[in-house]
Amino acid sequence: MAAVYRTLMLGNHSLSPSPVLPQLSSSHRRHQFCVRASNGSEDGLMRTKKCGFNVDFSGEKPSTPLLDTINYPVHMKNLSTRDLEQLADELRSDIVHTVSKTGGHLSASLGVVELAVALHHVFNTPEDKVIWDVGHQTYPHKILTGRRSRMHTIRQTSGLAGFPKRDESIYDAFGAGHSSTSISAGLGMAVARDLLGKNNHVISVIGDGAITAGQAYEAMNNSGYLDSNLIVVLNDNGQVSLPTATLDGPANPVGAMSRALTRLQASTKLRRLREVAKFDPKTGKQSKPKSPTLSYTQYFAESLIKEAEADNKIVAIHAAMGGGTGLNYFQKRFPDRCFDVGIAEQHAVTFAAGLAVEGLKPFCAIYSSFLQRGYDQVVHDVDLQKLPVRFALDRAGLVGADGPTHCGAFDITYMACLPNMVVMAPSDEAELMHMVATAAAIDDRPSCFRFPRGNGIGAALPPGSKGTPLELRPMVLPDRYIDHGSPQDQIEEAGLSSRHIAATVLSLLGKPKEALHLK
């Protein structure tokens, strides 16, 4: 595992010191490569080269004579290098055609076509375990593992999931949807393999964005100590959102992306390109139903900008989700007051707490399902200290095609149980704007407001899209607890001692006199 760790740190593409495993080398560490593999190569190595892609954008169902013969990875084992190149081209065209009809994650899947082909050609899946981090890039993997005939159902009711799912296929070694879990899971599977006396390979595929999260580095640290045979493939495609640096020197201000791509990322038209709707392959035009209203996300962003124009203490934080949370608009308007902390929800919450300590008014915009990853920080660093951090919980409730990994079903429960937290949920876009203003006005405790994916219902908006703070109406009994003391004192104060419990039971049994005597 130490060799893999150096691989990730130095940007080298060598995956393993083992002579039977592929080694990928490059003449320049920051280039993108097309992986080619062949059983018959003289030196047993997989080849890399810069390459163009042959993709059918005609809109017609592409001709895929070779792909039509591939139902499972075993059918790829005897393919030549030229055949593998053709298979990759056909696979890419097939994905474009499918996603143009169904919608879904297009660019991420197109970016790993050669990698998916190489992994399934070289390794013996499903005995060898391939773990895809996040999982939105697994369309080529699904097609090559017996699910091509059902790809037209992806992200549809009763259809294929948009992410890896263990109960969908034996080839999906580990479920995903959230980022940065692949190395931890892979290490656990590798250690279990060793303890059980097996000899299969475990391969974790992680991107340069996902590896910025703390969990990935925690797993790498533990992997180095355990020294189990784990292969980590870093898909270093320059799509990290954070400013980064390597051992070769500083990188560009926004990682590997130029300023032109930064402007493109903030573009309204292309903001959701990574998760496209149905589209015309010839023109690239997306087929989205027209709506007279904006999304709740856009109403939130518009309202927060209005609040920030009136109050220079308002700042915004997101975890590598500027487009998804609408804070790319805030970033454009207030570049010095918007912070992208990367895929690091735990850090985002405590970072916001630090801002609040010094008198700023932080709005931490995180998807409901993603805030679960920073819940200890919400409890320990924010709520217990009554710090006025405002949480904007996007994608609350059911989210449709993204499935259960992105479903915001638990935030009411996990936020409303906290003693100091104010929890709000708007009935329409106008009320959302008022709740943004309310959160800005709450300065003595934390607060949160949850809103769904999708568009508003057409409610009349407040003048100038500037909300008015609402009066708080508590819907719970007053919280009473001893901050610290003996366990017995805390139990007595909470009414959970044996006599309290016995009295409650007697009352329920219709014996109030006996219950009164116990009290």
Secondary structure, DSSP 8 states (H G I E B T S, - for coil): -HHHHHHHHHT-----S-TTS-----SSTTS--EEE--TT-TTS--EEE--------SSS----TTGGG-SSGGGGTT--HHHHHHHHHHHHHHHHHHHHHH-EE-HHHHTTHHHHHHHHHHS-TTTSEEEESSSTT-HHHHIIIIIGGGGGGTTSTTS--SS--TTT-TT--S--SSSS-HHHHHHHHHHHHHHTT----EEEEEETTGGGSHHHHHHHHHHHHH----EEEEE--S---S--EETTEE-BTBBTB-HHHHHHHT-TTTTTTTEE-SB-TTT--B-----SS-BHHHHHHHHHHHHHHH-TTEEEEESS-HHHHTHHHHHHH-GGGEEE--S-HHHHHHHHHHHHHTT-EEEEEEEHHHHGGGHHHIIIIIITTT---EEEEES-B--GGG-GGG-B-SHHHHHHTSTT-EEE--SSHHHHHHHHHHHHH--SS-EEEE--SSB-------GGG----------S------SSS-HHHHHHHHT-SHHHHHHHHHHHTT-HHHHHHH-
